Amino acid sequence: MSVAPIVLASASPRRSELLESAGISFRVLPADICEDQLPNEEPVDHVLRLAEGKARAAAEKTEGRYFLGADTIVLCDGEIMGKPKDHADAQRMLRKLSGVPHEVVTGFAIYDRERDDALVEAVRTKVFFKPLRDEEIDAYIATGCPFDKAGGYAIQGGAAHMVQKIDGSYTNVVGLPLCEVVEKLRVLGAL
C-alpha cells in the first residue's frame, strides 16, 4: 500500500471530516508550533504564517509530498479571538460576538516538498450572530464545545442556532475553506 501524498498538519477532526467529504486521501500528522501572535502582526499575516509553519513542520517529521497546514481565527472589533482559556474567557468572547457581525479568517498553506515551495491563501467569511442571552451562553459553555474552537464556538455544532447568517464560505467557518483548498491541490497536481 502506498503512502498518501497529502499530509494534513492538523489534529482538528473538523478539518479531517471536510477533506474526507471531498473524497481526498490524506494522512494526519499534527504540527506543534508556537501560535503566539508576533508584535504588530496583522491578523491575515498571522494565520498565513502559522498555516505555512504547520505545513513545513509536518514535512520535517514524515514522508510525503504535499503538506496542508491551516489556522483559523475569529476577528471581532480588531481583536483576534483564539481558543478560550477558561469559562470566563469563553463567556467574554460569546458576549462580545452577541448581536455583532464578525469575521472568521482561515489561512491555509500547501507545502510541496518536491518544489520546496508553498501556496498560501487566506479566506474570510463574515458571520452574524443573533443577540445571545446569558443563559444561552452559559448552556453552550456547559457543553464543553467552546474550548477547542477559535472564538469559542462551532457553527456546525451546538452554536448553529446562534448564527443568523453568513456571507462567504461555510466550510471556512468550520475550519477549512474546502473549495479553495481543493482548487489549490488541483493546481499543484496533488489531485
Contact map, one row per residue, 1 for C-alpha under 8 A:
11100000000000000000000000000000000000000000000000000000000000000000000000000000000000000000000000000000000000000000000000000000000000000000000000000000000000000000000000000000000000000000000
11110000000000000000000000000000000000000000000000000000000000000000000000000000000000000000000000000000000000000000000000000000000000000000000000000000000000000000000000000000000000000000000
11111000000000000000000000000000000000000000000000000000000000010000000000000000000000000000000000000000000000000000000000000000000000000000000000000000000000000000000000000000000000000000000
01111110000000000000000011100000000000000000000000000000000000010000000000000000000000000000000000000000000000000000000000000000000000000000000000000000000000000000000000000000000000000000000
00111110000000000000000001000000000000000000000000000000000000011100000000000000000000000000000000000000000000000000000000000000000000000000000000000000000000000000000000000000000000000000010
00011111000000000000000011100000000000000000000000000000000000011111000000000000000000000000000000000000000000000000000000000000000000000000000000000000000000000000000000000000000000000000010
00011111100000000000000001111000000000000000000000000000010000011111000000000000000000000000000000000000000000000000000000000000000000000000000000000000000000000000000000000000000000000000000
00000111110000010000000001111100000000000000000000000010000000000011100000000000000000000000000000000000000000000000000000000000000000000000000000000000000000000000000000000000000000000000000
00000011111000000000000000011110000000000000000000000110010000000011110000000000000000000000000000000000000000000000000000000000000000000000000000000000000000000000000000000000000000000000000
00000001111100100000000000011110000000000000000000000100000000000000110000000000000000000000000000000000000000000000000000000000000000000000000000000000000000000000000000000000000000000000000
00000000111110000000000000011100000000000000000000000000000000000000000000000000000000000000000000000000000000000000000000000000000000000000000000000000000000000000000000000000000000000000000
00000000011111110000000000000000000000000000000000000000000000000000000000000000000000000000000000000000000000000000000000000000000000000000000000000000000000000000000000000000000000000000000
00000000001111111000000000000000000000000000000000000000000000000000000000000000000000000000000000000000000000000000000000000000000000000000000000000000000000000000000000000000000000000000000
00000000000111111100000000000000000000000000000000000000000000000000000000000000000000000000000000000000000000000000000000000000000000000000000000000000000000000000000000000110000000000000000
00000000010111111110000000000000000000000000000000000000000000000000000000000000000000000000000000000000000000000000000000000000000000000000000000000000000000000000000000000111000000000000000
00000001000111111111000000010000000000000000000000000000000000000000000000000000000000000000000000000000000000000000000000000000000000000000000000000000000000000000000000000000000000000000000
00000000000011111111100000000000000000000000000000000000000000000000000000000000000000000000000000000000000000000000000000000000000000000000000000000000000000000000000000000000000000000000000
00000000000001111111110000000000000000000000000000000000000000000000000000000000000000000000000000000000000000000000000000000000000000000000000000000000000000000000000000100001010000000000000
00000000000000111111111110000000000000000000000000000000000000000000000000000000000000000000000000000000000000000000000000000000000000000000000000000000000000000000000000000000010000000000000
00000000000000011111111110000000000000000000000000000000000000000000000000000000000000000000000000000000000000000000000000000000000000000000000000000000000000000000000000000000000000000000000
00000000000000001111111100000000000000000000000000000000000000000000000000000000000000000000000000000000000000000000000000000000000000000000000000000000000000000000000000000000000000000000000
00000000000000000111111100000000000000000000000000000000000000000000000000000000000000000000000000000000000000000000000000000000000000000000000000000000000000000000000000000000000000000000000
00000000000000000011111110000000000000000000000000000000000000000000000000000000000000000000000000000000000000000000000000000000000000000000000000000000000000000000000000000000000000000000000
00000000000000000011111111000000000000000000000000000000000000000000000000000000000000000000000000000000000000000000000000000000000000000000000000000000000000000000000000000000000000000000001
00010100000000000011001111100000000000000000000000000000000000000000000000000000000000000000000000000000000000000000000000000000000000000000000000000000000000000000000000000000000000000000000
00011111000000000000000111110000000000000000000000000000000000000000000000000000000000000000000000000000000000000000000000000000000000000000000000000000000000000000000000000000000000000000000
00010111000000000000000011111000000000000000000000000000000000000000000000000000000000000000000000000000000000000000000000000000000000000000000000000000000000000000000000000000000000000000000
00000011111000010000000001111100000000000000000000000000000000000000000000000000000000000000000000000000000000000000000000000000000000000000000000000000000000000000000000000000000000000000000
00000011111000000000000000111110000000000000000000000000010000000000000000000000000000000000000000000000000000000000000000000000000000000000000000000000000000000000000000000000000000000000000
00000001111000000000000000011111000000000000000000000100010000000000000000000000000000000000000000000000000000000000000000000000000000000000000000000000000000000000000000000000000000000000000
00000000110000000000000000001111100000000000000000000110110000000000000000000000000000000000000000000000000000000000000000000000000000000000000000000000000000000000000000000000000000000000000
00000000000000000000000000000111110000000000000000000100100000000000000000000000000000000000000000000000000000000000000000000000000000000000000000000000000000000000000000000000000000000000000
00000000000000000000000000000011111000000000000001001100100000000000000000000000000000000000000000000000000000000000000000000000000000000000000000000000000000000000000000000000000000000000000
00000000000000000000000000000001111100000000000000000000000000000000000000000000000000000000000000000000000000000000000000000000000000000000000000000000000000000000000000000000000000000000000
00000000000000000000000000000000111110000000000001000000000000000000000000000000000000000000000000000000000000000000000000000000000000000000000000000000000000000000000000000000000000000000000
00000000000000000000000000000000011111000000000000000000000000000000000000000000000000000000000000000000000000000000000000000000000000000000000000000000000000000000000000000000000000000000000
00000000000000000000000000000000001111101000010000000000000000000000000000000000000000000000000000000000000000000000000000000000000000000000000000000000000000000000000000000000000000000000000
00000000000000000000000000000000000111111000010000000000000000000000000000000000000000000000000000000000000000000000000000000000000000000000000000000000000000000000000000000000000000000000000
00000000000000000000000000000000000011111000000000000000000000000000000000000000000000000000000000000000000000000000000000000000000000000000000000000000000000000000000000000000000000000000000
00000000000000000000000000000000000001111100000000000000000000000000000000000000000000000000000000000000000000000000000000000000000000000000000000000000000000000000000000000000000000000000000
00000000000000000000000000000000000011111110110000000000000000000000000000000000000000000000000000000000000000000000000000000000000000000000000000000000000000000000000000000000000000000000000
00000000000000000000000000000000000000011111110000000000000000000000000000000000000000000000000000000000000000000000000000000000000000000000000000000000000000000000000000000000000000000000000
00000000000000000000000000000000000000001111111000000000000000000000000000100001000000000000000000000000000000000000000000000000000000000000000000000000000000000000000000000000000000000000000
00000000000000000000000000000000000000000111111100000000000000000000000000000000000000000000000000000000101000000000000001000000000000000000000000000000000000000000000000000000000000000000000
00000000000000000000000000000000000000001111111110000000000000000000000000000000000000000000000000000000000000000000000000000000000000000000000000000000000000000000000000000000000000000000000
00000000000000000000000000000000000011001111111111000000000000000000000000000000000000000000000000000000000000000000000000000000000000000000000000000000000000000000000000000000000000000000000
00000000000000000000000000000000000000000011111111100000000000000000011110000000000000000000000000000000111100000000000001000000000000000000000000000000000000000000000000000000000000000000000
00000000000000000000000000000000000000000001111111110000000000000000011000000000000000000000000000000000001110000000000111000000000000000000000000000000000000000000000000000000000000000000000
00000000000000000000000000000000000000000000111111111000000000000000000000000000000000000000000000000000000000000000000000000000000000000000000000000000000000000000000000000000000000000000000
00000000000000000000000000000000101000000000011111111100000000000000111000000000000000000000000000000000001000000000000000000000000000000000000000000000000000000000000000000000000000000000000
00000000000000000000000000000000000000000000001111111110000000000001111000000000000000000000000000000000001110000000000100000000000000000000000000000000000000000000000000000000000000000000000
00000000000000000000000000000000000000000000000111111111000000000000110000000000000000000000000000000000000111100000010100000000000000000000000000000000000000000000000000000000000000000000000
00000000000000000000000000000000100000000000000011111111100000000000100000000000000000000000000000000000000000000000000000000000000000000000000000000000000000000000000000000000000000000000000
00000000110000000000000000000111100000000000000001111111110000000001110000000000000000000000000000000000000000000000000000000000000000000000000000000000000000000000000000000000000000000000000
00000001100000000000000000000010000000000000000000111111111000000011110000000000000000000000000000000000000011100000000000000000000000000000000000000000000000000000000000000000000000000000000
00000000000000000000000000000000000000000000000000011111111100000010000000000000000000000000000000000000000000100000000000000000000000000000000000000000000000000000000000000000000000000000000
00000000000000000000000000000011100000000000000000001111111110000000000000000000000000000000000000000000000000000000000000000000000000000000000000000000000000000000000000000000000000000000000
00000010100000000000000000001110000000000000000000000111111111000010000000000000000000000000000000000000000000000000000000000000000000000000000000000000000000000000000000000000000000000000000
00000000000000000000000000000000000000000000000000000011111111110010000000000000000000000000000000000000000000001000000000000000000000000000000000000000000000000000000000000000000000000000000
00000000000000000000000000000000000000000000000000000001111111000000000000000000000000000000000000000000000000000000000000000000000000000000000000000000000000000000000000000000000000000000000
00000000000000000000000000000000000000000000000000000000111111100000000000000000000000000000000000000000000000000000000000000000000000000000000000000000000000000000000000000000000000000000000
00000000000000000000000000000000000000000000000000000000011111110000000000000000000000000000000000000000000000000000000000000000000000000000000000000000000000000000000000000000000000000000000
00000000000000000000000000000000000000000000000000000000001011111000000000000000000000000000000000000000000000000000000000000000000000000000000000000000000000000000000000000000000000000000000
00111110000000000000000000000000000000000000000000000000001001111110000000000000000000000000000000000000000000001000000000000000000000000000000000000000000000000000000000000000000000000000000
00001110000000000000000000000000000000000000000000000000000000111110000000000000000000000000000000000000000000111100000000000000000000000000000000000000000000000000000000000000000000000000000
00001110000000000000000000000000000000000000000000000000000000011111000000000000000000000000000000000000000001111000000000000000000000000000000000000000000000000000000000000000000000000000010
00000111100000000000000000000000000000000000000000000011011000011111100000000000000000000000000000000000000011111000000000000000000000000000000000000000000000000000000000000000000000000000000
00000111100000000000000000000000000000000000000000100110000000000111110000000000000000000000000000000000000111100000000000000000000000000000000000000000000000000000000000000000000000000000000
00000001110000000000000000000000000000000000000001111110000000000011111000000000000000000000000000000000000111000000000000000000000000000000000000000000000000000000000000000000000000000000000
00000000110000000000000000000000000000000000001101110110000000000001111100000000000000000000000000000000011110000000000000000000000000000000000000000000000000000000000000000011000000000000000
00000000000000000000000000000000000000000000001101100000000000000000111110000000000000000000000000000000011100000000000000000000000000000000000000000000000000000000000000000010000000000000000
00000000000000000000000000000000000000000000001000000000000000000000011111000000000000000000000000000001111000000000000000000000000000000000000000000100000000000000000000000011000000000000000
00000000000000000000000000000000000000000000001000000000000000000000001111100001110000000000000000000001110000000000000000000000000000000000000000000110000000000000000000000000000000000000000
00000000000000000000000000000000000000000000000000000000000000000000000111110001110000000000000000000111100000000000000000000000000000000000000000000110000000000000000000000000000000000000000
00000000000000000000000000000000000000000010000000000000000000000000000011111111100000000000000000000111100000000000000000000000000000000000000000000000000000000000000000000000000000000000000
00000000000000000000000000000000000000000000000000000000000000000000000001111111100000000000000110001110000000000000000000000000000000000000000000000000000000000000000000000000000000000000000
00000000000000000000000000000000000000000000000000000000000000000000000000111110000000000000000000000100000000000000000000000000000000000000000000000000000000000000000000000000000000000000000
00000000000000000000000000000000000000000000000000000000000000000000000000111111000000000000000000000000000000000000000000000000000000000000000000000000000000000000000000000000000000000000000
00000000000000000000000000000000000000000000000000000000000000000000000000111111100000000000000000000000000000000000000000000000000000000000000000000000000000000000000000000000000000000000000
00000000000000000000000000000000000000000010000000000000000000000000000011110111110000000000000000000000000000000000000000000000000000000000000000000000000000000000000000000000000000000000000
00000000000000000000000000000000000000000000000000000000000000000000000011110011111100000000100000000000000000000000000000000000000000000000000000000110000000000000000000000000000000000000000
00000000000000000000000000000000000000000000000000000000000000000000000011000001111100000000000000000000000000000000000000000000000000000000000000001111000000000000000000000000000000000000000
00000000000000000000000000000000000000000000000000000000000000000000000000000000111110000000000000000000000000000000000000000000000000000000000001111111000000000000000000000000000000000000000
00000000000000000000000000000000000000000000000000000000000000000000000000000000111111101100100000000000000000000000000000000000000000000000000001111111000000000000000000000000000000000000000
00000000000000000000000000000000000000000000000000000000000000000000000000000000001111101100000000000000000000000000000000000000000000000000000000100000000000000000000000000000000000000000000
00000000000000000000000000000000000000000000000000000000000000000000000000000000000111111100000000000000000000000000000000000000000000000000000000100000000000000000000000000000000000000000000
00000000000000000000000000000000000000000000000000000000000000000000000000000000000111111110000000000000000000000000000000000000000000000000100000000000000000000000000000000000000000000000000
00000000000000000000000000000000000000000000000000000000000000000000000000000000000001111111000000000000000000000000000000000000000000000000000000000000000000000000000000000000000000000000000
00000000000000000000000000000000000000000000000000000000000000000000000000000000000111111111100000000000000000000000000000000000000000000000000000000000000000000000000000000000000000000000000
00000000000000000000000000000000000000000000000000000000000000000000000000000000000111111111110000000000000000000000000000000000000000000000100001100011000000000000000000000000000000000000000
00000000000000000000000000000000000000000000000000000000000000000000000000000000000000111111111000000000000000000000000000000000000000001100100000000000000000000000000000000000000000000000000
00000000000000000000000000000000000000000000000000000000000000000000000000000000000000011111111100000000000000000000000000000000000000000000000000000000000000000000000000000000000000000000000
00000000000000000000000000000000000000000000000000000000000000000000000000000000100100001111111110000000000000000000000000000000000000000000000000000011000000000000000000000000000000000000000
00000000000000000000000000000000000000000000000000000000000000000000000000000000000000000111111111000000000000000000000000000000000000001000000000000011100000000000000000000000000000000000000
00000000000000000000000000000000000000000000000000000000000000000000000000000000000000000011111111000000000000000000000000000000000101001000000000000000000000000000000000000000000000000000000
00000000000000000000000000000000000000000000000000000000000000000000000000010000000000000001111111010000000000000000000000000000000000000000000000000000000000000000000000000000000000000000000
00000000000000000000000000000000000000000000000000000000000000000000000000010000000000000000111111111100000000000000000000000000100000000000000000000000000000000000000000000000000000000000000
00000000000000000000000000000000000000000000000000000000000000000000000000000000000000000000011111110000000000000000000000000000111100000000000000000000000000000000000000000000000000000000000
00000000000000000000000000000000000000000000000000000000000000000000000000000000000000000000000011111000000000000000000000000001111100000000000000000000000000000000000000000000000000000000000
00000000000000000000000000000000000000000000000000000000000000000000000000000000000000000000000111111100000000000000000000000001111000000000000000000000000000000000000000000000000000000000000
00000000000000000000000000000000000000000000000000000000000000000000000000010000000000000000000010111110000000000000000000000111100000000000000000000000000000000000000000000000000000000000000
00000000000000000000000000000000000000000000000000000000000000000000000001111000000000000000000010011111000000000000000000000111000000000000000000000000000000000000000000000000000000000000000
00000000000000000000000000000000000000000000000000000000000000000000000001110000000000000000000000001111100000000000000000011110000000000000000000000000000000000000000000000000000000000000000
00000000000000000000000000000000000000000000000000000000000000000000000111100000000000000000000000000111110000000000000000011110000000000000000000000000000000000000000000011000000000000000000
00000000000000000000000000000000000000000001001000000000000000000000000111100000000000000000000000000011111000000000000001111000000000000000000000000000000000000000000000011000000000000000000
00000000000000000000000000000000000000000000001000000000000000000000011110000000000000000000000000000001111100000000000001110000000000000000000000000000000000000000000000011011100000000000000
00000000000000000000000000000000000000000001001101100000000000000000011100000000000000000000000000000000111110000000000111100000000000000000000000000000000000000000000000000000000000000000000
00000000000000000000000000000000000000000000001100110000000000000001111000000000000000000000000000000000011111000000000111000000000000000000000000000000000000000000000000000001000010000000000
00000000000000000000000000000000000000000000000100110010000000000011110000000000000000000000000000000000001111100000011110000000000000000000000000000000000000000000000000000000000000000000000
00000000000000000000000000000000000000000000000000010010000000000111100000000000000000000000000000000000000111110000011100000000000000000000000000000000000000000000000000000000000000011000000
00000000000000000000000000000000000000000000000000010011000000001111000000000000000000000000000000000000000011111001111000000000000000000000000000000000000000000000000000000000000000000000000
00000000000000000000000000000000000000000000000000000000000000001110000000000000000000000000000000000000000001111111110000000000000000000000000000000000000000000000000000000000000000000001000
00000000000000000000000000000000000000000000000000000000001000011110000000000000000000000000000000000000000000111111100000000000000000000000000000000000000000000000000000000000000000000000000
00000000000000000000000000000000000000000000000000000000000000001000000000000000000000000000000000000000000000011111000000000000000000000000000000000000000000000000000000000000000000000000000
00000000000000000000000000000000000000000000000000000000000000000000000000000000000000000000000000000000000000011111100000000000000000000000000000000000000000000000000000000000000000000000000
00000000000000000000000000000000000000000000000000000000000000000000000000000000000000000000000000000000000000111111110000000000000000000000000000000000000000000000000000000000000000000000000
00000000000000000000000000000000000000000000000000000000000000000000000000000000000000000000000000000000000000111011111000000000000000000000000000000000000000000000000000000000000000000000000
00000000000000000000000000000000000000000000000000010000000000000000000000000000000000000000000000000000000011110001111100000000000000000000000000000000000000000000000000000000000000000000000
00000000000000000000000000000000000000000000000000000000000000000000000000000000000000000000000000000000000011100000111110000000000000000000000000000000000000000000000000000000000000010000000
00000000000000000000000000000000000000000000000100110000000000000000000000000000000000000000000000000000001111000000011111000000000000000000000000000000000000000000000000000000000000000000000
00000000000000000000000000000000000000000000000100000000000000000000000000000000000000000000000000000000001110000000001111100000000000000000000000000000000000000000000000000000000000000000000
00000000000000000000000000000000000000000001001100000000000000000000000000000000000000000000000000000000111100000000000111110000000000000000000000000000000000000000000000000000000000000000000
00000000000000000000000000000000000000000000000000000000000000000000000000000000000000000000000000000000111000000000000011111000000000000000000000000000000000000000000000010000100000000000000
00000000000000000000000000000000000000000000000000000000000000000000000000000000000000000000000000000011110000000000000001111100000000000000000000000000000000000000000110010000000000000000000
00000000000000000000000000000000000000000000000000000000000000000000000000000000000000000000000000000011100000000000000000111110000000000000000000000000000000000000011111011000000000000000000
00000000000000000000000000000000000000000000000000000000000000000000000000000000000000000000000000001111000000000000000000011111000000000000000000000000000000000000011100000000000000000000000
00000000000000000000000000000000000000000000000000000000000000000000000000000000000000000000000000001111000000000000000000001111100000000000000000000000000000000011111000000000000000000000000
00000000000000000000000000000000000000000000000000000000000000000000000000000000000000000000000000111100000000000000000000000111110000000000000000000000000000000011110000000000000000000000000
00000000000000000000000000000000000000000000000000000000000000000000000000000000000000000000000011111000000000000000000000000011111100000000000000000000000000000111100000000000000000000000000
00000000000000000000000000000000000000000000000000000000000000000000000000000000000000000000000001110000000000000000000000000001111100000000000000000000000000000111000000000000000000000000000
00000000000000000000000000000000000000000000000000000000000000000000000000000000000000000000000001110000000000000000000000000000111110000000000000000000000000000000000000000000000000000000000
00000000000000000000000000000000000000000000000000000000000000000000000000000000000000000000001001100000000000000000000000000000111111011000000000000000000000000100000000000000000000000000000
00000000000000000000000000000000000000000000000000000000000000000000000000000000000000000000000000000000000000000000000000000000001111111000000000000000000000000000000000000000000000000000000
00000000000000000000000000000000000000000000000000000000000000000000000000000000000000000000001000000000000000000000000000000000000111111100000000000000000000000000000000000000000000000000000
00000000000000000000000000000000000000000000000000000000000000000000000000000000000000000000000000000000000000000000000000000000000011111110000000000000000000000000000000000000000000000000000
00000000000000000000000000000000000000000000000000000000000000000000000000000000000000000000000000000000000000000000000000000000000111111111000000000000000000000000000000000000000000000000000
00000000000000000000000000000000000000000000000000000000000000000000000000000000000000000010011000000000000000000000000000000000000111111111100000000000000000000000000000000000000000000000000
00000000000000000000000000000000000000000000000000000000000000000000000000000000000000000010000000000000000000000000000000000000000001111111110000000000000000000000000000000000000000000000000
00000000000000000000000000000000000000000000000000000000000000000000000000000000000000000000000000000000000000000000000000000000000000111111111000000000000000000000000000000000000000000000000
00000000000000000000000000000000000000000000000000000000000000000000000000000000000000000000000000000000000000000000000000000000000000011111111111000000000001100000000000000000000000000000000
00000000000000000000000000000000000000000000000000000000000000000000000000000000000000100110000000000000000000000000000000000000000000001111111111000000000000000000000000000000000000000000000
00000000000000000000000000000000000000000000000000000000000000000000000000000000000000000000000000000000000000000000000000000000000000000111111110000000000000000000000000000000000000000000000
00000000000000000000000000000000000000000000000000000000000000000000000000000000000000000000000000000000000000000000000000000000000000000011111111000000000000000000000000000000000000000000000
00000000000000000000000000000000000000000000000000000000000000000000000000000000000000000000000000000000000000000000000000000000000000000001111111100000000000000000000000000000000000000000000
00000000000000000000000000000000000000000000000000000000000000000000000000000000000000000000000000000000000000000000000000000000000000000001111111111001110001000000000000000000000000000000000
00000000000000000000000000000000000000000000000000000000000000000000000000000000001100000100000000000000000000000000000000000000000000000001101111111111110000000000000000000000000000000000000
00000000000000000000000000000000000000000000000000000000000000000000000000000000001111000100000000000000000000000000000000000000000000000000000111111001000000000000000000000000000000000000000
00000000000000000000000000000000000000000000000000000000000000000000000000000000001100000000000000000000000000000000000000000000000000000000000011111101000000000000000000000000000000000000000
00000000000000000000000000000000000000000000000000000000000000000000000000000000011100000000000000000000000000000000000000000000000000000000000011111111110000000000000000000000000000000000000
00000000000000000000000000000000000000000000000000000000000000000000000111000000111100000000000000000000000000000000000000000000000000000000000001011111100000000000000000000000000000000000000
00000000000000000000000000000000000000000000000000000000000000000000000011000000111100000100110000000000000000000000000000000000000000000000000001001111100000000000000000000000000000000000000
00000000000000000000000000000000000000000000000000000000000000000000000000000000011100000100110000000000000000000000000000000000000000000000000011111111110000000000000000000000000000000000000
00000000000000000000000000000000000000000000000000000000000000000000000000000000000000000000010000000000000000000000000000000000000000000000000011001111111001100000000000000000000000000000000
00000000000000000000000000000000000000000000000000000000000000000000000000000000000000000000000000000000000000000000000000000000000000000000000011001001111111110000000000000100000000000000000
00000000000000000000000000000000000000000000000000000000000000000000000000000000000000000000000000000000000000000000000000000000000000000000000000000000111111110010000000001100000000000000000
00000000000000000000000000000000000000000000000000000000000000000000000000000000000000000000000000000000000000000000000000000000000000000000000000000000011111110000000000000100000000000000000
00000000000000000000000000000000000000000000000000000000000000000000000000000000000000000000000000000000000000000000000000000000000000000000000000000000011111110000000000000000000000000000000
00000000000000000000000000000000000000000000000000000000000000000000000000000000000000000000000000000000000000000000000000000000000000000001000010000000111111111000000000000000000000000000000
00000000000000000000000000000000000000000000000000000000000000000000000000000000000000000000000000000000000000000000000000000000000000000001000000000000111111111110000000000000000000000000000
00000000000000000000000000000000000000000000000000000000000000000000000000000000000000000000000000000000000000000000000000000000000000000000000000000000011111111110000000000000000000000000000
00000000000000000000000000000000000000000000000000000000000000000000000000000000000000000000000000000000000000000000000000000000000000000000000000000000000001111111000000000000000000000000000
00000000000000000000000000000000000000000000000000000000000000000000000000000000000000000000000000000000000000000000000000000000110100000000000000000000000000111111000000000000000000000000000
00000000000000000000000000000000000000000000000000000000000000000000000000000000000000000000000000000000000000000000000000000011110000000000000000000000001000111111110000000000000000000000000
00000000000000000000000000000000000000000000000000000000000000000000000000000000000000000000000000000000000000000000000000000011110000000000000000000000000000001111110000000000000000000000000
00000000000000000000000000000000000000000000000000000000000000000000000000000000000000000000000000000000000000000000000000000011100000000000000000000000000000000011111000000000000000000000000
00000000000000000000000000000000000000000000000000000000000000000000000000000000000000000000000000000000000000000000000000001111000000000000000000000000000000000011111111000000000000000000000
00000000000000000000000000000000000000000000000000000000000000000000000000000000000000000000000000000000000000000000000000001110000000000000000000000000000000000000111110000000000000000000000
00000000000000000000000000000000000000000000000000000000000000000000000000000000000000000000000000000000000000000000000000011100000000000000000000000000000000000000011111000000000000000000000
00000000000000000000000000000000000000000000000000000000000000000000000000000000000000000000000000000000000000000000000000011000000000000000000000000000000000000000011111111000100000000000000
00000000000000000000000000000000000000000000000000000000000000000000000000000000000000000000000000000000000000000000000000001000000000000000000000000000000000000000010111111100100000000000000
00000000000000000100000000000000000000000000000000000000000000000000000000000000000000000000000000000000000000000000000000000000000000000000000000000000000000000000000011111111110000000000000
00000000000000000000000000000000000000000000000000000000000000000000000000000000000000000000000000000001110000000000000000111000000000000000000000000000000000000000000011111111110000000000000
00000000000000000000000000000000000000000000000000000000000000000000000000000000000000000000000000000001110000000000000000001000000000000000000000000000001000000000000011111111100000000000000
00000000000001100000000000000000000000000000000000000000000000000000000000000000000000000000000000000000000000000000000000000000000000000000000000000000011100000000000001111111000000000000000
00000000000001100000000000000000000000000000000000000000000000000000011100000000000000000000000000000000010000000000000000000000000000000000000000000000000000000000000000111111100000000000000
00000000000000100100000000000000000000000000000000000000000000000000010100000000000000000000000000000000010100000000000000000000000000000000000000000000000000000000000000111111110010000000000
00000000000000000000000000000000000000000000000000000000000000000000000000000000000000000000000000000000010000000000000000100000000000000000000000000000000000000000000011111011111110000000000
00000000000000000110000000000000000000000000000000000000000000000000000000000000000000000000000000000000000000000000000000000000000000000000000000000000000000000000000000110001111111000000000
00000000000000000000000000000000000000000000000000000000000000000000000000000000000000000000000000000000000000000000000000000000000000000000000000000000000000000000000000000000111111100000000
00000000000000000000000000000000000000000000000000000000000000000000000000000000000000000000000000000000000000000000000000000000000000000000000000000000000000000000000000000000111111110000000
00000000000000000000000000000000000000000000000000000000000000000000000000000000000000000000000000000000000100000000000000000000000000000000000000000000000000000000000000000001111111111000000
00000000000000000000000000000000000000000000000000000000000000000000000000000000000000000000000000000000000000000000000000000000000000000000000000000000000000000000000000000000011111111100000
00000000000000000000000000000000000000000000000000000000000000000000000000000000000000000000000000000000000000000000000000000000000000000000000000000000000000000000000000000000001111111110000
00000000000000000000000000000000000000000000000000000000000000000000000000000000000000000000000000000000000001000000001000000000000000000000000000000000000000000000000000000000000111111111000
00000000000000000000000000000000000000000000000000000000000000000000000000000000000000000000000000000000000001000000000000000000000000000000000000000000000000000000000000000000000011111111111
00000000000000000000000000000000000000000000000000000000000000000000000000000000000000000000000000000000000000000000000000000000000000000000000000000000000000000000000000000000000001111111111
00000000000000000000000000000000000000000000000000000000000000000000000000000000000000000000000000000000000000000000000000000000000000000000000000000000000000000000000000000000000000111111110
00000000000000000000000000000000000000000000000000000000000000000000000000000000000000000000000000000000000000010000000000000000000000000000000000000000000000000000000000000000000000011111111
00000000000000000000000000000000000000000000000000000000000000000000000000000000000000000000000000000000000000000000000000000000000000000000000000000000000000000000000000000000000000001111111
00001100000000000000000000000000000000000000000000000000000000000100000000000000000000000000000000000000000000000000000000000000000000000000000000000000000000000000000000000000000000001111111
00000000000000000000000100000000000000000000000000000000000000000000000000000000000000000000000000000000000000000000000000000000000000000000000000000000000000000000000000000000000000001101111
